[in-house]
Amino acid sequence: MLRPTPRCLAPGFLSRSLDEFKRLSVMALKAEALTVPTKAFPLIQFNSPDALSRCKPMSDMDIGGFSTANLDFHPATKAEPSHARFHGTISTELPPDQPKVQRTGYAAWRTLDQGWSLFGKMLWNVEPYNYLAIQFKSDGRKYFVNVQTESIVPTDIHQHRLYSKTPGEWETILIKWNEFVRTNHGQLVEPQRQMLTQKVRTIGIGLIDRIPGPYDLSISKMWATNATNEDEILGSIKGPIQGLPLQTSAQGLNKPKKEPLREPLDSKKAITE
């Protein structure tokens, strides 16, 4: 007699399966797979303390180093949106009892793997979207956005610099998915390949400038978008927005007439700037 495994009977597994069934059903009814999406596709929104349970802070402390990584929730106020505060201290000191460790000085956070459902491994399909949007407040340090996909090499990470034009103030940036570069253990990997945007596992932000001292970065939300006037998240944003498409007018966000063409990958610019 066949019996389901305990994992398949777990409440989280059944809940994820139901959510995935609802999502696929809506896509089928609206024929979203045949058209360019116009609304926002949320990836992580720090609207409540529960959002922190979907994230994992990391630092070189995992290999014996002394850098710290903290992720705290802060509710919305009149001046700020609800957000997670990623903060700590970078140290390049090497562990004295681990001679194999020759490099430290990093901290990061990422979303957790989304688990399994009746439909298989849960992954984000952001292929129909042109941009990753991030609302954040930076201290001006050299942060990178990290994206993991279900690639052949599991340690590959696609990265893009998180540029801040107004450190200390809230701002929003739109990054084209095709501008991320493939890296492995912090180094560029050749040949460069387009990110497998149909199968995104995790997303997060890291600090790898190796400059000792405190750091402080606040993140309100991260989502996939086509930057149309039907993107309810983008439409509610207050403050400067970097990377909006040329079709955007001074009056607001306009739906693009057609999907923007992909641009050639410029790996050196993304990493060195």
PAZAPA-4460 file (N, C-alpha, C; in steps of 0.05 Angstrom, whole numbers, plus 32768, in hexadecimal, padded with zeros to 4 digits):
% residues 273
    n_x    n_y    n_z   ca_x   ca_y   ca_z    c_x    c_y    c_z   seq   type   mol
   8011   7FE8   8000   8000   8000   8000   8012   8019   8000     1      M     A
   800C   802B   7FED   801C   8044   7FEC   8013   8058   8000     2      L     A
   8026   8064   800E   8020   8078   8022   802F   8092   801C     3      R     A
   8022   80A9   8020   8031   80C2   801B   8046   80C6   8030     4      P     A
   805C   80D3   8027   8072   80D9   803A   8069   80EF   804D     5      T     A
   8075   80F0   8065   806D   8106   8078   8070   8122   806B     6      P     A
   8084   8126   805A   8087   8140   804E   806F   8148   803D     7      R     A
   8063   8134   802F   804C   813A   801E   8033   8140   802F     8      C     A
   8033   8138   8048   801C   813D   8059   801F   8156   806A     9      L     A
   8037   8162   8069   803D   817A   8079   802C   8191   8071    10      A     A
   8022   81A1   8084   8011   81B8   807D   801E   81CB   8069    11      P     A
   8038   81D1   806C   8046   81E3   805A   8046   81D8   803E    12      G     A
   8049   81BE   803A   804A   81B2   8020   802E   81B5   8013    13      F     A
   8019   81AF   8021   7FFE   81B0   8016   7FF7   81CD   8010    14      L     A
   7FFF   81E0   8022   7FF9   81FC   801D   8007   8206   8004    15      S     A
   8021   81FF   8001   8030   8207   7FE9   8023   81FB   7FD0    16      R     A
   801A   81E2   7FD1   800E   81D6   7FBA   7FF4   81E4   7FB2    17      S     A
   7FE4   81EC   7FC6   7FCB   81FA   7FC1   7FD1   8216   7FB5    18      L     A
   7FE5   8224   7FC0   7FED   823E   7FB5   7FF6   823C   7F98    19      D     A
   8006   8227   7F92   8010   8224   7F77   7FFA   821D   7F64    20      E     A
   7FE7   820D   7F6D   7FD0   8206   7F5D   7FBF   821F   7F56    21      F     A
   7FBB   8230   7F6A   7FAD   8249   7F65   7FBB   825A   7F51    22      K     A
   7FD6   825D   7F55   7FE5   826E   7F43   7FE4   8264   7F26    23      R     A
   7FE7   8249   7F22   7FE7   823E   7F07   7FCB   8240   7EFB    24      L     A
   7FB6   823E   7F0C   7F9B   8240   7F02   7F95   825C   7EF8    25      S     A
   7F9E   8270   7F08   7F9A   828C   7F00   7FA8   8292   7EE6    26      V     A
   7FC1   8288   7EE3   7FD0   828C   7ECB   7FC1   8280   7EB3    27      M     A
   7FB6   8268   7EB6   7FA8   825B   7EA0   7F8E   826B   7E99    28      A     A
   7F7F   8274   7EAD   7F66   8282   7EA8   7F6B   829D   7E9A    29      L     A
   7F81   82AA   7EA2   7F87   82C5   7E97   7F99   82C3   7E7F    30      K     A
   7FA2   82AB   7E78   7FB5   82A7   7E61   7FCE   82B8   7E65    31      A     A
   7FD8   82BA   7E7E   7FEF   82CB   7E83   8008   82C2   7E75    32      E     A
   800A   82A7   7E70   8021   829D   7E64   8024   82A6   7E47    33      A     A
   800E   82B0   7E3B   800D   82B8   7E1F   8011   82D6   7E1C    34      L     A
   8011   82E5   7E32   8013   8302   7E30   8029   830C   7E43    35      T     A
   8031   8325   7E3F   8045   8331   7E50   8037   833A   7E6A    36      V     A
   8040   8330   7E82   8033   8338   7E9B   8035   8356   7E9F    37      P     A
   8021   8362   7EAB   8021   837F   7EB0   8022   8385   7ECE    38      T     A
   801B   8372   7EDE   801A   8377   7EFB   8034   836D   7F08    39      K     A
   8038   8375   7F21   8050   836E   7F30   8050   8350   7F37    40      A     A
   8068   8344   7F39   806B   8329   7F42   807D   832A   7F5B    41      F     A
   8071   832B   7F73   8081   832E   7F8C   8093   8315   7F90    42      P     A
   80AC   831B   7F98   80BE   8306   7F9F   80C2   8305   7FBE    43      L     A
   80C8   831C   7FCA   80C9   831E   7FE7   80C0   833A   7FEF    44      I     A
   80AD   833B   8001   80A4   8355   800B   80A5   8354   802A    45      Q     A
   80B3   8367   8036   80B6   8367   8053   809F   8377   805F    46      F     A
   8087   836C   805D   806F   8379   8068   8069   8371   8084    47      N     A
   8075   835C   808E   8070   8352   80A9   8089   8343   80B3    48      S     A
   808B   833E   80CD   80A2   832F   80D7   80A4   8313   80CC    49      P     A
   808D   8308   80C3   808D   82EC   80B8   809F   82EA   809F    50      D     A
   80A3   8300   8091   80B3   8300   8079   80D0   82F8   807F    51      A     A
   80D9   82FE   8097   80F5   82F8   809E   80F9   82DA   809F    52      L     A
   80E4   82CA   80A5   80E6   82AD   80A7   80EC   82A1   808B    53      S     A
   80E8   82B0   8076   80EE   82A7   805B   810A   82AE   8052    54      R     A
   811A   82BA   8064   8134   82C3   805D   814A   82B7   806F    55      C     A
   8162   82B7   8065   8179   82AC   8073   8190   82C0   8072    56      K     A
   8198   82CC   8089   81B1   82DC   8089   81C9   82CB   808A    57      P     A
   81DF   82D4   807E   81F8   82C4   807C   8210   82D7   807F    58      M     A
   8226   82CC   8088   823F   82DC   8088   8257   82C8   8089    59      S     A
   826F   82D3   8089   8286   82C1   808B   8289   82B4   80A6    60      D     A
   8278   82BB   80B9   8277   82AE   80D2   8271   8290   80CF    61      M     A
   8263   8289   80B9   825D   826D   80B3   8276   825D   80AE    62      D     A
   828D   826A   80A7   82A6   825B   80A2   82BB   8263   80B7    63      I     A
   82B2   8270   80CD   82C5   8277   80E2   82CD   8294   80E3    64      G     A
   82C2   82A4   80D0   82C9   82C1   80CF   82BA   82D1   80E5    65      G     A
   82BD   82EB   80E3   82B2   82FC   80F9   829F   8312   80EF    66      F     A
   8297   8311   80D6   8282   8323   80CC   8267   831B   80D6    67      S     A
   8256   832E   80DB   823B   8328   80E5   8225   8330   80D1    68      T     A
   820F   8323   80D2   81F8   8329   80C0   81DE   8327   80D0    69      A     A
   81CF   833C   80D1   81B6   833D   80DF   81A0   8346   80CB    70      N     A
   8188   833B   80CF   8171   8342   80BF   8159   8347   80D1    71      L     A
   8151   8361   80D4   813C   8368   80E7   8125   8374   80D9    72      D     A
   810D   8370   80E3   80F5   837C   80D7   80EE   8396   80E4    73      F     A
   80E6   83AA   80D4   80DE   83C4   80DD   80C2   83CB   80D0    74      H     A
   80AE   83D0   80E0   8093   83D6   80D5   8093   83F1   80C8    75      P     A
   807E   83F5   80B8   807C   840E   80A9   8077   8426   80BC    76      A     A
   8081   843D   80B4   807C   8456   80C3   8074   846B   80AE    77      T     A
   806F   8483   80B7   8068   8499   80A4   807F   849F   8091    78      K     A
   8097   849A   809A   80AE   84A1   808A   80BA   8489   807A    79      A     A
   80B4   8471   8083   80C0   845A   8076   80AC   8443   8072    80      E     A
   80B0   8433   805C   80A0   841B   8059   80AA   8405   806B    81      P     A
   8099   83F1   8070   80A2   83DA   807F   80BA   83CD   8070    82      S     A
   80CE   83C3   807F   80E6   83BA   8072   80F6   83A7   8085    83      H     A
   8109   839A   8079   811D   838B   8087   8137   839B   8087    84      A     A
   8144   839C   809E   815E   83AA   80A0   8174   8395   80A1    85      R     A
   8185   8395   808D   819C   8383   808B   81B4   8393   8095    86      F     A
   81C0   838A   80AB   81D5   839A   80B7   81E8   8388   80C7    87      H     A
   81FF   8393   80CD   8213   8384   80DC   822F   8391   80D8    88      G     A
   8244   8381   80DB   825F   838B   80D9   826F   8378   80C7    89      T     A
   827F   8384   80B5   8291   8374   80A5   82AD   8373   80B2    90      I     A
   82B8   835B   80B3   82D2   8357   80BD   82E2   8345   80AA    91      S     A
   82FB   834D   80A5   830C   833D   8093   8320   832C   80A3    92      T     A
   831C   832B   80BD   832D   831B   80CE   832A   82FD   80C8    93      E     A
   8340   82EF   80C6   833F   82D2   80C0   833D   82C2   80DA    94      L     A
   832F   82AB   80DA   832E   829A   80F2   8349   828E   80F7    95      P     A
   8354   8291   810F   836F   8287   8115   8371   8269   8115    96      P     A
   835B   825B   811A   835C   823E   811C   8353   822F   8102    97      D     A
   8350   823F   80EC   8348   8232   80D2   8359   823D   80BC    98      Q     A
   8371   8231   80B9   8384   823B   80A5   837A   8239   8088    99      P     A
   8367   8228   8083   835D   8225   8067   834C   823D   805F   100      K     A
   8341   824C   8072   8331   8264   806C   8344   827B   8066   101      V     A
   8345   8284   804D   8358   8299   8045   834A   82B3   803F   102      Q     A
   832F   82B4   803F   8321   82CC   8037   8307   82CF   8047   103      R     A
   8303   82E5   8053   82EA   82EB   8061   82E1   8307   805A   104      T     A
   82CC   8311   8067   82C3   832C   8062   82AB   832E   8051   105      G     A
   8296   831E   8056   827E   8320   8047   8265   831A   8058   106      Y     A
   824F   8324   8050   8235   831F   805D   821F   8320   8048   107      A     A
   820A   8312   804C   81F4   8311   8038   81DB   8306   8045   108      A     A
   81C5   8308   8036   81AC   82FB   803D   819F   82F2   8023   109      W     A
   818F   82DD   8025   8180   82D4   800D   8166   82C7   8017   110      R     A
   8153   82C4   8004   813A   82B6   800A   8140   8298   800C   111      T     A
   8130   828A   801B   8133   826D   801D   8128   825F   8005   112      L     A
   8131   8247   7FFF   8125   8237   7FEB   8107   8234   7FF1   113      D     A
   80F6   8234   7FDD   80D9   8235   7FE1   80CD   821A   7FE6   114      Q     A
   80DC   8204   7FE6   80D2   81EA   7FEC   80C5   81DC   7FD5   115      G     A
   80B4   81C8   7FDB   80A8   81B7   7FC7   8089   81B9   7FC8   116      W     A
   807D   81B2   7FB3   8060   81B0   7FB2   8059   8197   7FA1   117      S     A
   803F   8192   7F9D   8036   817C   7F8D   803F   8180   7F70   118      L     A
   8046   8199   7F68   804E   819F   7F4D   806D   819E   7F4A   119      F     A
   807B   8197   7F5F   8098   8195   7F5E   80A5   81AB   7F6E   120      G     A
   80BE   81B1   7F69   80CD   81C5   7F78   80C3   81E1   7F71   121      K     A
   80BE   81F1   7F86   80B4   820B   7F83   80CA   821E   7F7A   122      M     A
   80C6   822C   7F63   80D9   823E   7F58   80CA   8257   7F4E   123      L     A
   80D8   826D   7F4B   80CC   8285   7F3F   80D2   8285   7F21   124      W     A
   80BD   828A   7F11   80C1   828E   7EF5   80BE   82AC   7EEF   125      N     A
   80D4   82B9   7EEB   80D4   82D6   7EE5   80DA   82DC   7EC8   126      V     A
   80DA   82C7   7EB7   80E1   82CB   7E9B   80CF   82E0   7E8D   127      E     A
   80B5   82E1   7E94   80A4   82F5   7E86   80A9   8311   7E8E   128      P     A
   80BB   8316   7EA1   80BF   8331   7EAC   80DB   833B   7EA3   129      Y     A
   80DD   8355   7E9F   80F6   8361   7E96   8107   836B   7EAD   130      N     A
   80FB   8371   7EC4   810B   837E   7ED9   8107   8370   7EF4   131      Y     A
   811C   8372   7F04   811A   836E   7F21   8119   8389   7F2E   132      L     A
   8104   838E   7F3E   8102   83A8   7F4C   8108   83A4   7F6A   133      A     A
   8116   83B8   7F75   811E   83B7   7F91   8119   83D3   7F9E   134      I     A
   810B   83D3   7FB3   8108   83EC   7FC3   811A   83E9   7FDB   135      Q     A
   812D   83FC   7FDE   8142   83F9   7FF3   814C   8414   7FFC   136      F     A
   815B   8413   8012   816A   842A   801D   8186   8421   8024   137      K     A
   819A   842D   8017   81B5   8423   801A   81C7   8436   8029   138      S     A
   81DC   842B   8034   81F1   843C   8041   8207   8443   802D   139      D     A
   8203   843B   8013   8216   8442   7FFF   822C   842E   7FFA   140      G     A
   822C   8417   8009   8241   8403   8005   823B   83F2   7FED   141      R     A
   824E   83E1   7FE6   824E   83D2   7FCC   823E   83B8   7FCF   142      K     A
   8224   83BA   7FCD   8213   83A2   7FCF   820E   8396   7FB4   143      Y     A
   8209   837C   7FB4   8202   836D   7F9B   81E8   835E   7F9F   144      F     A
   81D7   835E   7F8B   81BF   834E   7F8A   81C7   8332   7F81   145      V     A
   81BF   831D   7F8F   81C6   8302   7F88   81AD   82F2   7F81   146      N     A
   81AE   82E3   7F6B   8198   82D2   7F62   81A2   82B6   7F5D   147      V     A
   8196   82A3   7F6A   819C   8286   7F65   8186   827A   7F54   148      Q     A
   818E   826A   7F40   817B   825C   7F2F   8180   823E   7F31   149      T     A
   816E   822F   7F26   8170   8212   7F25   8183   820B   7F0E   150      E     A
   819C   8213   7F10   81AF   820F   7EFA   81BE   81F5   7EFD   151      S     A
   81CE   81EE   7EE9   81DD   81D5   7EEA   81F2   81D6   7EFF   152      I     A
   81FE   81EE   7F03   8212   81F2   7F18   8205   81FF   7F30   153      V     A
   81FF   81F1   7F45   81EF   81FC   7F5B   81FC   8213   7F6A   154      P     A
   8217   8216   7F68   8225   822C   7F76   8226   8245   7F66   155      T     A
   821C   8245   7F4D   821B   825D   7F3D   8208   8271   7F49   156      D     A
   820F   828B   7F48   81FE   82A1   7F51   81FF   82B7   7F3C   157      I     A
   81E8   82C1   7F34   81E7   82D8   7F22   81E6   82F1   7F33   158      H     A
   81F7   8304   7F2C   81FA   831C   7F3D   81F7   8336   7F2D   159      Q     A
   81EF   834B   7F3B   81EE   8366   7F30   81F2   837A   7F46   160      H     A
   8202   838E   7F41   8207   83A3   7F55   81ED   83B2   7F5C   161      R     A
   81E9   83B6   7F76   81D2   83C6   7F7F   81DB   83E3   7F82   162      L     A
   81D6   83F2   7F6D   81DF   840E   7F6D   81CC   8420   7F7D   163      Y     A
   81D8   8431   7F8D   81C8   8444   7F9D   81D0   8460   7F95   164      S     A
   81BC   8470   7F8D   81C1   848C   7F85   81BC   849F   7F9C   165      K     A
   81AC   8496   7FB0   81A6   84A7   7FC7   81AA   8498   7FE1   166      T     A
   81C2   8492   7FE8   81C7   8484   8002   81BA   8492   8019   167      P     A
   81AF   8481   802B   81A1   848C   8042   8184   8493   803D   168      G     A
   817B   8491   8024   815F   8496   801D   8153   847F   800F   169      E     A
   8138   847C   8010   812B   8466   8002   812B   846C   7FE4   170      W     A
   8131   8457   7FD5   8131   8458   7FB8   8129   843D   7FAC   171      E     A
   8122   843D   7F93   811A   8425   7F85   812A   8422   7F6B   172      T     A
   8133   8409   7F66   8143   8404   7F4D   8136   83ED   7F3E   173      I     A
   8137   83F0   7F23   812E   83DA   7F11   8147   83D0   7F03   174      L     A
   814C   83B6   7F06   8164   83A9   7EFA   815A   8395   7EE5   175      I     A
   8164   8397   7ECD   815C   8383   7EB9   8167   8368   7EBF   176      K     A
   8157   8354   7EBD   815F   8339   7EC3   8177   8330   7EB1   177      W     A
   8178   833A   7E99   818D   8331   7E87   81A8   8340   7E8C   178      N     A
   81A9   8351   7EA0   81C1   835F   7EA7   81D0   8352   7EBE   179      E     A
   81C5   833D   7ECA   81D3   832E   7EDE   81E9   831E   7ED1   180      F     A
   81FF   831A   7EE0   8215   830A   7ED6   8219   82F1   7EE7   181      V     A
   8222   82DD   7EDA   8226   82C3   7EE7   8241   82C3   7EF6   182      R     A
   8240   82BB   7F10   8258   82BA   7F21   8258   829F   7F30   183      T     A
   8270   8299   7F3B   8272   8281   7F4C   8288   8288   7F61   184      N     A
   827F   8287   7F7A   8291   828F   7F90   829D   82AA   7F8C   185      H     A
   828C   82BD   7F82   8294   82D9   7F7F   82A4   82DF   7F66   186      G     A
   82A9   82CC   7F55   82B9   82D0   7F3D   82A8   82CD   7F24   187      Q     A
   82AE   82DD   7F10   82A0   82DA   7EF6   82A5   82BE   7EEA   188      L     A
   8290   82B3   7EDE   8292   8298   7ED2   828E   829B   7EB4   189      V     A
   829F   828D   7EA6   829C   828C   7E89   8297   826F   7E80   190      E     A
   8286   826B   7E6C   8278   8280   7E5D   8260   828B   7E6D   191      P     A
   825B   82A5   7E67   8243   82B1   7E73   822A   82A7   7E65   192      Q     A
   8216   82A1   7E75   81FC   8297   7E6A   81E6   82A8   7E75   193      R     A
   81D1   82AB   7E66   81B9   82B9   7E70   81AE   82AA   7E88   194      Q     A
   81A5   82B9   7E9C   819A   82AD   7EB4   8181   829B   7EAD   195      M     A
   817E   8285   7EBB   8167   8274   7EB7   8150   8280   7EC6   196      L     A
   8144   8294   7EBA   812F   82A3   7EC9   8115   8294   7ECC   197      T     A
   8112   827D   7EBF   80FA   826D   7EC3   80FB   825E   7EDD   198      Q     A
   8113   825B   7EE9   8117   824B   7F01   8129   8259   7F15   199      K     A
   811E   826E   7F21   812D   827D   7F36   8127   8271   7F51   200      V     A
   813D   8269   7F5F   813B   825C   7F79   8139   8271   7F90   201      R     A
   814D   8283   7F91   814E   8296   7FA7   8158   82B1   7F9D   202      T     A
   8153   82C5   7FAE   815D   82E0   7FA7   8166   82EC   7FC1   203      I     A
   817B   82FD   7FC0   8185   830A   7FD8   8199   8320   7FD1   204      G     A
   81A6   832A   7FE6   81B9   8340   7FE3   81D2   833A   7FF4   205      I     A
   81EA   833F   7FE9   8202   833A   7FF8   8215   8352   7FF8   206      G     A
   8227   8354   800B   823B   8368   800D   8256   835B   800C   207      L     A
   8266   8361   7FF7   827F   8353   7FF3   8296   8367   7FEE   208      I     A
   8293   8380   7FF7   82A9   8393   7FF3   82C1   838F   8005   209      D     A
   82BE   837F   801A   82D3   8378   802C   82DF   8390   803A   210      R     A
   82CF   83A4   803F   82D8   83BC   804D   82CF   83B9   806A   211      I     A
   82E1   83B6   807D   82D9   83B2   8099   82C8   83CA   80A4   212      P     A
   82B4   83C3   80B4   82A4   83D7   80C0   8286   83D1   80BD   213      G     A
   8275   83E2   80C8   8258   83DD   80C8   824C   83E1   80AD   214      P     A
   8235   83D4   80A8   8225   83D8   8090   8208   83D8   8097   215      Y     A
   81F8   83E4   8086   81DB   83E7   808C   81CB   83EA   8073   216      D     A
   81BB   83D7   806C   81AA   83D8   8054   818E   83D0   805B   217      L     A
   817A   83E0   8053   815E   83DA   8058   8151   83D2   803D   218      S     A
   8140   83BD   803E   8132   83B3   8026   8115   83B1   802D   219      I     A
   8104   83BE   801C   80E7   83BD   8021   80DB   83A6   8011   220      S     A
   80E2   83A4   7FF7   80D6   838F   7FE6   80E6   838B   7FCD   221      K     A
   80E3   8373   7FC1   80F0   836C   7FA8   80DB   835D   7F97   222      M     A
   80D8   8366   7F7E   80C4   8359   7F6D   80CC   835A   7F50   223      W     A
   80C0   8349   7F40   80C4   8349   7F23   80AF   835A   7F16   224      A     A
   80B7   8368   7F01   80A4   837C   7EF5   80AB   8381   7ED8   225      T     A
   8097   838B   7EC9   809B   8395   7EAE   8097   83B4   7EAE   226      N     A
   8096   83BF   7EC6   8095   83DD   7EC9   807E   83E9   7EB9   227      A     A
   8066   83DE   7EBC   804E   83E9   7EAF   803E   83F9   7EC4   228      T     A
   802A   8407   7EBA   8019   8417   7ECC   8006   8405   7EDB   229      N     A
   8006   83EB   7ED6   7FF5   83D8   7EE5   8005   83CB   7EFC   230      E     A
   801E   83D1   7EFE   802F   83C7   7F14   8027   83D6   7F2E   231      D     A
   8017   83C9   7F3F   800C   83D7   7F56   8022   83DE   7F6B   232      E     A
   8038   83CE   7F6C   804D   83D4   7F7E   805D   83EC   7F75   233      I     A
   8065   83EC   7F5C   8074   8402   7F50   8065   841C   7F51   234      L     A
   804B   8419   7F4C   803A   8431   7F4C   8037   843E   7F68   235      G     A
   803C   842E   7F7D   8039   8439   7F98   8054   8444   7FA3   236      S     A
   8069   8441   7F94   8084   8449   7F9E   8086   8467   7F9F   237      I     A
   8091   8471   7FB5   8097   848D   7FB7   80B5   8491   7FB7   238      K     A
   80BF   84A5   7FAA   80DC   84AA   7FA8   80E7   84A2   7F8D   239      G     A
   8101   84A5   7F8A   810E   84A0   7F70   810D   8483   7F68   240      P     A
   810B   847E   7F4D   810B   8463   7F42   8120   8462   7F2C   241      I     A
   8134   8452   7F2F   8149   844E   7F1B   8141   8439   7F07   242      Q     A
   8149   843C   7EEE   8146   8427   7EDA   812B   8424   7ECC   243      G     A
   811A   8438   7ED0   8100   8437   7EC2   8104   8437   7EA4   244      L     A
   80F3   8428   7E95   80F6   8428   7E77   80F0   8444   7E6C   245      P     A
   80FA   8448   7E53   80F7   8462   7E46   80D9   8469   7E41   246      L     A
   80C8   8455   7E40   80AC   845A   7E3B   809E   8468   7E52   247      Q     A
   80AB   8469   7E69   809E   8475   7E80   809D   8494   7E7D   248      T     A
   8087   849F   7E82   8083   84BC   7E7F   8084   84C9   7E9B   249      S     A
   8085   84E4   7E9B   8086   84F3   7EB4   806C   84F0   7EC3   250      A     A
   8056   84E8   7EB5   803C   84E6   7EC3   8039   84CC   7ED2   251      Q     A
   804A   84B8   7ECC   8047   849E   7EDA   8052   8488   7ECA   252      G     A
   804C   846F   7ED2   8056   8458   7EC4   8043   8451   7EAD   253      L     A
   804F   844D   7E95   803F   8446   7E7E   8045   8429   7E75   254      N     A
   8031   841B   7E6C   8035   8400   7E63   8046   8401   7E49   255      K     A
   805C   83F1   7E48   806C   83F1   7E2F   805D   83E6   7E18   256      P     A
   8062   83F2   7E00   8055   83E9   7DE8   805C   83CC   7DE1   257      K     A
   8075   83C5   7DE7   807E   83AA   7DE2   8093   83A3   7DF5   258      K     A
   8099   8389   7DF8   80AD   8380   7E0B   80C8   838B   7E02   259      E     A
   80D8   8398   7E15   80F2   83A2   7E0D   8105   838C   7E05   260      P     A
   8116   8392   7DF1   8129   837E   7DE8   813F   837A   7DFD   261      L     A
   8149   8362   7DFF   815F   835C   7E11   8178   8369   7E07   262      R     A
   8188   8373   7E1A   81A1   8380   7E13   81B8   836C   7E17   263      E     A
   81CF   8370   7E09   81E6   835F   7E0C   81F0   835F   7E29   264      P     A
   81FA   8349   7E33   8204   8347   7E4E   821F   8355   7E50   265      L     A
   8222   8367   7E64   823A   8375   7E68   8245   836E   7E84   266      D     A
   8253   8357   7E86   825A   834C   7EA0   826F   835E   7EAE   267      S     A
   8282   8369   7E9F   8297   8378   7EAD   828B   8391   7EBA   268      K     A
   8279   839E   7EAB   826D   83B7   7EB6   825D   83B1   7ECF   269      K     A
   824E   839B   7ED0   823D   8394   7EE6   824D   838E   7EFF   270      A     A
   8265   8383   7EFC   8275   837B   7F13   8288   8391   7F1D   271      I     A
   8293   839F   7F0A   82A9   83B1   7F11   82A0   83CD   7F19   272      T     A
   8288   83D5   7F10   8280   83F1   7F16   827A   83F4   7F34   273      E     A
***
